[in-house]
Amino acid sequence: MIFLFISGPEIMVILLIVVMVFGADKIPEIARGLGKGIRQVKDATNDIKREIKDSSEKIGIDTDIRKNVTKEIDAVKDNIDDLTGPIKRQF
């Protein structure tokens, strides 16, 4: 298992050092704190996304990039089909 260019034995050494420094009884507390911190960052990110979406909808800006990209890709496909239509390969 490779995670961020760190292999399994290296992760085990890091975990061993964490246990030695903080003690086994503090690790669940640290994990809970990290979990809460990650949750707060995720909630803040979602709030920012929602604010941007709401503001853009009020102003009238289209934020659905996926729809625009799909539309352009379909247009290119249609152009290619029109161009290669009479030149279809036969097997």
C-alpha distances in whole Angstrom, upper triangle without the diagonal:
4,7,10,10,8,6,6,10,11,10,12,15,15,15,18,20,20,21,24,25,25,26,24,27,26,23,24,26,24,22,25,26,23,23,27,26,24,26,29,27,27,30,32,30,31,35,35,34,36,39,38,39,42,43,43,44,47,48,47,44,42,38,37,35,34,37,39,36,36,40,40,37,40,43,41,41,44,45,44,45,48,48,47,49,51,49,47,46,47,45
4,7,6,6,5,7,10,10,9,12,14,14,15,18,19,19,21,24,24,25,26,25,28,27,23,24,26,24,21,25,25,22,22,26,25,22,25,28,26,25,29,30,28,30,33,33,32,35,37,36,37,40,42,41,43,46,46,45,42,40,37,35,34,32,36,37,34,35,39,38,36,39,41,40,39,43,44,42,44,47,47,46,48,50,48,46,45,47,45
4,5,5,7,8,11,10,9,12,14,13,14,17,18,18,20,22,23,23,24,23,26,24,21,22,24,21,19,22,22,19,19,23,21,19,22,24,22,22,25,26,25,26,30,29,29,32,34,33,34,37,38,38,40,43,43,43,40,38,34,33,31,30,34,35,33,33,37,37,35,38,40,39,39,42,43,42,44,47,47,46,48,51,49,47,46,48,47
4,5,8,11,13,11,11,14,15,14,15,18,19,18,21,23,23,23,25,25,27,25,22,23,25,21,20,23,22,19,20,23,21,19,22,24,21,21,25,25,23,26,29,28,28,31,33,32,33,36,37,36,39,41,41,41,38,36,33,32,30,30,33,34,32,33,36,36,34,37,39,38,38,42,43,41,43,46,46,45,47,50,48,47,46,48,47
4,7,10,12,10,10,14,15,14,16,19,19,19,22,24,24,25,26,26,29,27,24,26,27,24,22,26,25,22,23,26,24,22,25,27,25,25,29,29,27,29,32,32,31,34,36,35,36,40,40,40,42,45,45,44,41,39,36,35,33,32,36,37,34,35,39,38,36,39,41,39,40,43,44,42,44,47,47,46,48,51,49,47,46,48,47
4,7,8,6,7,10,11,10,12,15,15,16,18,20,20,22,23,23,26,24,21,23,25,21,20,24,24,20,22,25,24,22,25,27,25,25,29,30,28,30,33,33,33,36,38,37,38,41,42,42,44,47,47,47,43,42,38,37,36,35,39,39,37,38,41,41,39,42,44,43,43,46,47,46,47,51,50,49,52,54,52,50,49,51,50
4,6,5,6,9,10,11,13,15,16,17,19,20,21,23,23,23,26,25,22,24,26,23,21,25,25,22,23,27,26,24,27,29,28,28,31,32,31,33,36,36,35,38,40,40,41,44,45,44,46,49,49,49,46,44,40,40,38,37,40,41,39,39,43,43,40,43,46,44,44,48,48,47,48,52,51,50,52,55,52,51,49,51,50
4,5,5,6,9,10,11,12,14,15,17,18,20,21,21,20,23,23,20,21,24,22,20,23,25,22,23,26,26,24,27,29,28,28,32,33,32,33,36,37,36,39,41,41,42,45,46,46,48,50,51,51,48,46,42,41,40,38,42,43,41,41,45,45,43,45,48,46,46,50,51,49,50,54,53,52,54,57,55,53,51,53,51
4,5,5,6,9,10,10,12,14,15,17,18,20,20,19,23,23,20,22,24,22,21,25,26,23,24,28,27,26,29,31,30,31,34,35,34,36,39,39,39,42,44,44,45,47,49,49,51,53,54,54,51,49,45,44,43,42,45,47,44,45,48,48,46,49,51,50,49,53,54,52,54,57,57,55,58,60,58,56,55,56,54
4,5,5,6,9,10,11,12,14,15,17,18,19,19,22,21,19,21,23,20,20,23,24,21,23,26,25,24,27,29,28,29,32,33,32,34,37,37,37,40,42,41,43,45,47,47,49,51,52,52,49,47,43,43,41,40,44,45,43,44,47,47,45,48,50,49,49,52,53,51,53,57,56,55,57,60,58,56,55,56,55
4,5,5,6,9,10,10,12,14,15,16,17,16,20,19,15,18,20,17,16,20,20,18,19,23,22,21,24,26,25,26,29,30,29,31,34,34,34,37,39,39,40,43,44,44,46,49,49,49,46,45,41,41,39,38,42,43,41,42,46,45,44,46,49,48,48,51,52,51,52,56,55,55,57,60,57,55,55,56,55
4,5,5,6,9,10,11,12,14,15,15,14,18,18,15,17,20,18,17,20,21,19,21,24,24,23,26,28,28,28,31,33,32,34,37,37,37,40,42,42,43,46,47,47,49,52,52,53,50,48,44,44,43,42,45,47,44,45,49,49,47,50,52,51,51,54,56,54,56,59,59,58,60,63,60,58,57,59,57
4,5,5,6,9,10,11,12,14,15,15,18,18,15,18,20,18,18,22,22,20,22,25,25,24,27,29,29,29,33,34,33,35,38,38,39,41,43,43,45,47,48,49,51,53,54,54,51,50,46,46,44,44,47,49,46,47,51,51,49,52,54,53,53,57,58,56,58,61,61,60,62,65,62,61,60,61,60
4,5,5,6,9,10,11,12,13,14,17,16,13,16,18,15,15,19,19,17,19,22,21,21,24,26,25,26,29,30,30,32,34,35,35,38,40,40,41,44,45,45,47,50,50,51,48,47,43,43,42,41,45,46,44,45,49,49,47,50,52,51,51,55,56,55,56,60,59,59,61,64,62,60,59,61,59
4,5,5,6,9,10,10,11,11,14,13,10,13,15,13,13,16,17,15,17,20,20,20,23,25,25,25,28,30,30,32,34,35,35,38,39,40,41,44,45,46,47,50,50,51,48,47,43,43,42,42,45,47,45,46,49,49,48,50,53,52,52,56,57,56,57,60,60,60,61,65,63,61,60,62,60
4,5,5,6,9,10,10,10,14,13,11,15,17,15,15,19,20,18,20,23,23,23,26,28,28,29,32,33,33,35,37,38,39,41,43,44,45,47,48,49,51,53,54,55,52,51,47,47,46,45,49,50,48,49,53,53,51,54,57,56,56,59,60,59,61,64,64,63,65,68,66,64,63,65,63
4,5,5,6,8,9,11,14,13,12,15,17,14,15,19,19,18,20,23,22,23,26,27,27,29,31,32,32,35,37,37,38,41,42,43,44,47,48,48,50,52,53,54,51,50,47,47,46,45,49,50,48,50,53,53,52,55,57,56,56,60,61,59,61,64,64,64,66,69,67,65,64,66,64
4,5,5,6,7,9,11,10,8,12,13,10,12,15,15,14,17,19,19,19,22,24,24,25,28,29,29,32,34,34,35,38,39,40,42,44,45,46,48,49,50,51,49,48,44,44,44,43,47,48,47,48,51,51,50,53,56,55,55,58,59,58,60,63,63,63,65,68,66,64,64,65,64
4,6,5,5,5,9,9,7,11,12,11,12,16,16,16,18,21,21,22,24,26,26,28,30,31,32,34,36,37,38,40,41,42,44,46,47,48,50,52,53,54,51,51,47,47,46,46,49,51,49,50,54,54,53,55,58,57,57,61,62,61,63,66,66,65,67,70,68,66,66,67,66
4,6,6,8,11,11,10,14,15,14,16,19,19,19,21,24,23,24,27,28,29,31,33,34,34,37,38,39,41,43,44,45,47,49,50,51,53,55,56,57,54,53,50,50,49,49,52,54,52,53,57,57,56,58,61,60,60,64,65,64,65,69,68,68,70,73,71,69,68,70,69
4,6,9,11,10,10,14,14,12,15,17,17,17,20,22,21,23,25,26,27,29,31,31,32,35,36,37,39,41,42,43,45,46,47,49,51,52,53,54,52,52,48,48,48,48,51,52,51,52,56,56,55,58,60,59,60,63,64,63,65,68,68,67,70,73,71,69,69,70,69
4,7,8,6,7,11,10,9,12,14,14,14,17,19,19,20,23,24,25,27,29,29,31,33,34,35,37,39,40,41,43,44,46,47,49,50,52,53,51,50,46,47,47,46,50,51,50,51,55,55,54,57,59,59,59,62,64,63,64,67,68,67,69,72,71,69,69,70,69
4,6,6,7,10,11,11,13,15,16,16,19,20,21,23,25,26,27,29,31,32,33,35,36,38,39,41,42,43,45,47,48,49,51,53,54,55,53,52,49,49,49,48,52,53,52,53,57,57,56,58,61,60,61,64,65,64,66,69,69,69,71,74,72,70,70,71,70
4,6,6,8,10,10,12,14,15,16,18,20,21,22,24,25,27,28,30,31,32,34,36,37,38,40,42,43,44,46,48,49,50,52,54,54,52,52,48,48,48,47,50,52,51,52,55,56,55,57,60,59,59,63,64,63,65,68,68,67,69,72,71,69,68,70,68
4,6,7,8,10,11,12,14,16,17,18,20,21,23,24,26,27,29,30,32,33,35,36,38,39,41,42,44,45,47,48,50,51,53,54,52,51,48,48,48,48,51,53,52,52,56,57,56,58,61,60,60,63,65,64,66,69,69,69,70,74,72,70,70,71,70
4,6,5,6,9,10,11,12,14,16,17,18,20,21,23,24,26,27,29,30,32,33,35,36,38,39,41,42,44,45,47,48,50,51,49,48,45,45,45,45,48,50,49,50,53,54,53,56,58,58,58,61,63,62,64,67,67,67,69,72,70,69,68,70,69
4,5,5,6,9,10,10,12,14,15,16,18,20,21,22,24,26,27,28,30,32,33,34,36,38,39,40,42,43,45,47,48,49,47,46,42,43,43,42,45,47,46,47,50,51,50,52,55,55,55,58,60,59,60,63,64,63,65,68,67,65,65,66,65
4,5,5,6,9,10,10,12,14,15,16,18,20,21,22,24,26,27,28,30,31,33,34,36,37,39,40,42,43,45,47,47,46,45,41,41,41,41,44,46,45,46,49,50,49,51,54,54,54,57,59,58,60,63,63,63,64,68,66,64,64,66,65
4,5,5,6,9,10,11,12,14,15,17,18,20,21,23,24,26,27,29,30,31,33,35,36,37,39,41,42,43,45,46,45,44,40,41,41,41,44,46,45,46,50,50,50,52,55,55,55,58,60,59,61,63,64,64,65,69,68,66,66,67,67
4,5,5,6,9,10,10,12,14,15,17,18,20,21,23,24,26,27,29,30,32,33,35,36,37,39,41,42,44,45,43,42,39,39,39,39,42,44,43,44,48,48,48,50,53,52,53,56,57,57,58,61,62,62,63,67,65,63,64,65,64
4,5,5,6,9,10,10,12,14,15,16,18,20,21,22,24,26,27,28,30,32,33,34,36,37,39,41,42,43,41,40,36,37,37,36,40,42,41,42,45,46,45,47,50,50,50,53,55,54,55,58,59,59,60,64,62,60,60,62,61
4,5,5,6,9,10,10,12,14,15,16,18,20,21,22,24,26,27,28,30,31,33,34,36,37,39,41,42,40,39,36,36,37,36,39,41,41,42,45,46,45,47,50,50,50,53,55,55,56,59,60,60,61,64,63,61,62,63,63
4,5,5,6,9,10,11,12,14,15,17,18,20,21,23,24,26,27,29,30,31,33,35,36,37,39,40,39,38,35,35,36,36,39,41,40,41,44,45,45,47,50,50,50,53,55,55,56,59,60,60,61,65,64,62,62,64,64
4,5,5,6,8,10,11,12,14,15,16,18,20,21,23,24,26,27,29,30,32,33,35,36,38,39,37,36,32,33,33,33,36,38,37,39,42,42,42,44,47,47,47,50,52,51,53,56,56,56,58,61,60,59,59,61,60
4,5,5,6,9,10,10,12,14,15,16,18,20,21,22,24,26,27,28,30,32,33,35,36,37,35,34,31,31,32,31,34,36,36,37,40,41,40,42,45,45,46,48,50,50,51,54,55,55,56,60,59,57,57,59,58
4,5,5,6,9,10,10,12,14,15,16,18,20,21,22,24,26,27,28,30,31,33,35,36,34,34,30,31,32,32,35,37,36,37,40,41,41,43,46,46,47,49,51,51,53,55,56,56,58,61,60,59,59,61,61
4,5,5,6,9,10,11,12,14,15,17,18,20,21,23,24,26,27,29,30,32,33,34,33,32,29,30,30,31,34,35,35,36,39,40,40,42,45,45,46,48,50,50,51,54,55,55,57,60,59,58,58,60,60
4,5,5,6,9,10,11,12,14,15,17,18,20,21,23,24,26,27,29,30,32,33,31,30,26,27,27,27,31,32,32,33,36,37,37,39,41,41,42,45,46,46,48,51,51,52,53,57,56,54,55,57,56
4,5,5,6,9,10,11,12,14,15,16,18,20,21,22,24,26,27,29,30,31,30,29,25,26,27,27,30,32,31,33,35,37,36,38,41,41,42,45,46,47,48,50,51,52,53,57,56,54,55,57,57
4,5,5,6,9,10,10,12,14,15,16,18,20,21,22,24,26,27,29,30,28,28,25,26,27,28,30,32,32,33,36,37,37,39,42,42,43,46,47,48,49,51,53,53,54,58,57,56,57,59,59
4,5,5,6,9,10,11,12,14,15,17,18,20,21,23,24,26,27,28,26,26,23,24,24,25,28,29,29,31,34,34,35,37,39,39,40,43,44,45,46,49,50,50,52,55,55,53,54,56,56
4,5,5,6,9,10,11,12,14,15,16,18,20,21,22,24,26,27,25,24,21,21,22,22,25,27,27,28,31,32,32,34,36,37,38,40,42,42,44,46,47,48,49,53,52,50,51,54,54
4,5,5,6,9,10,10,12,14,15,16,18,20,21,22,24,25,24,24,20,21,23,23,26,28,28,29,32,33,33,35,38,38,39,42,43,44,45,47,49,49,50,54,54,52,53,56,56
4,5,5,6,9,10,11,12,14,15,16,18,20,21,23,24,23,23,20,21,22,23,26,27,28,29,32,33,33,36,37,38,39,42,43,44,46,48,49,50,51,55,54,53,54,57,57
4,5,5,6,9,10,11,12,14,15,17,18,20,21,22,20,20,17,18,19,20,23,24,24,26,28,29,30,32,34,35,36,38,40,40,42,44,45,46,47,51,50,49,50,53,53
4,5,5,6,9,10,10,12,14,15,16,18,20,21,19,19,15,16,18,19,21,23,23,25,27,28,29,31,33,34,35,37,39,39,41,43,44,45,46,50,50,48,50,52,52
4,5,5,6,9,10,10,12,14,15,16,18,20,19,19,16,18,19,21,23,24,25,27,29,30,31,33,35,36,37,39,41,42,43,45,46,48,49,52,52,51,53,55,55
4,5,5,6,9,10,11,12,14,15,17,18,16,17,14,16,18,20,22,23,24,26,27,28,30,32,33,34,36,38,39,40,42,43,45,46,47,51,51,50,51,54,55
4,5,5,6,9,10,11,12,14,15,16,14,14,11,13,14,16,18,19,20,22,24,25,26,28,30,31,32,34,35,37,38,40,41,42,44,47,47,46,48,50,51
4,5,5,6,8,10,10,12,14,15,14,14,12,13,16,17,19,20,22,23,24,26,28,29,31,32,33,35,37,38,39,41,43,44,45,48,49,48,49,52,53
4,5,5,6,8,10,11,12,14,13,14,12,15,17,19,20,21,23,25,26,28,29,31,32,34,35,37,38,40,41,43,44,46,47,50,50,50,52,54,55
4,6,5,6,9,10,11,12,10,11,9,12,14,17,18,18,20,22,23,24,26,28,29,30,32,34,35,37,38,40,41,43,44,47,47,47,49,51,53
4,6,5,6,9,10,10,9,9,7,10,12,14,15,16,18,20,21,22,24,26,27,29,30,31,33,35,36,37,39,41,41,45,45,45,47,49,50
4,6,5,6,9,10,10,11,10,13,16,18,18,19,21,23,23,25,27,28,29,32,33,34,36,38,39,40,42,43,44,48,48,48,50,52,54
4,5,5,6,8,9,11,10,14,16,19,19,19,22,24,24,26,28,29,30,32,34,35,36,38,40,40,42,44,45,48,49,48,51,53,55
4,5,5,6,5,7,7,11,13,16,16,16,19,21,21,22,25,26,26,28,30,31,32,34,36,37,38,40,41,45,45,45,47,50,52
4,5,5,6,7,8,11,14,16,16,16,19,21,20,22,25,25,26,28,30,31,32,34,36,36,38,40,41,44,45,45,47,50,51
4,5,8,10,12,14,17,20,19,19,23,24,24,25,28,29,29,32,34,34,35,38,39,39,41,43,44,47,48,48,51,53,55
4,6,9,11,14,16,20,19,18,21,23,23,24,27,28,28,30,32,33,34,36,38,38,40,42,43,46,47,47,50,52,54
4,6,9,12,14,17,16,15,19,20,19,21,24,25,24,27,29,29,30,33,34,35,36,39,39,43,44,44,46,49,51
4,6,9,11,14,14,13,16,18,17,18,21,22,22,24,27,27,28,31,32,33,34,36,37,41,41,41,44,47,48
4,6,8,11,10,9,12,14,14,15,18,19,19,21,23,24,25,28,29,30,31,33,34,38,38,38,41,43,45
4,6,9,9,9,12,14,14,15,18,19,20,22,24,25,26,28,29,30,32,34,35,38,39,38,40,43,44
4,6,6,7,9,10,11,13,15,16,17,19,21,22,23,25,26,28,30,31,32,35,36,35,37,40,41
4,5,5,6,9,10,11,12,14,15,17,18,20,21,23,24,26,27,29,30,33,33,33,35,38,39
4,5,5,6,8,10,10,12,14,15,16,18,20,21,22,24,26,27,28,31,31,30,32,35,36
4,6,5,6,9,10,11,12,14,15,17,19,20,21,23,24,26,26,30,31,30,32,34,36
4,5,5,6,9,10,11,13,14,15,17,19,20,21,23,25,25,29,29,29,31,34,36
4,5,5,6,9,10,11,12,14,15,17,18,20,21,22,24,27,27,27,29,32,33
4,5,5,6,9,10,10,12,14,15,16,18,20,21,22,25,26,25,27,29,31
4,6,5,6,9,10,11,13,14,15,17,19,20,21,24,25,24,27,30,31
4,5,5,6,9,10,11,12,14,15,17,18,20,23,23,23,26,29,31
4,5,5,6,9,10,11,12,14,15,16,18,21,21,21,23,26,27
4,5,5,6,9,10,10,12,14,15,16,19,20,19,22,24,26
4,5,5,6,9,10,11,12,14,15,18,19,19,22,25,27
4,5,5,6,9,10,10,12,14,17,17,17,20,23,25
4,5,5,6,9,10,10,11,15,15,15,17,20,22
4,5,5,6,9,10,10,14,15,15,18,20,23
4,5,5,6,9,10,13,14,14,18,21,23
4,5,5,6,8,11,11,12,14,18,20
4,5,5,5,9,10,10,13,16,18
4,6,5,8,10,11,14,17,20
4,6,8,8,10,13,16,20
4,6,5,6,9,13,16
4,5,6,10,12,16
4,6,9,11,15
4,6,9,13
4,6,10
4,7
4
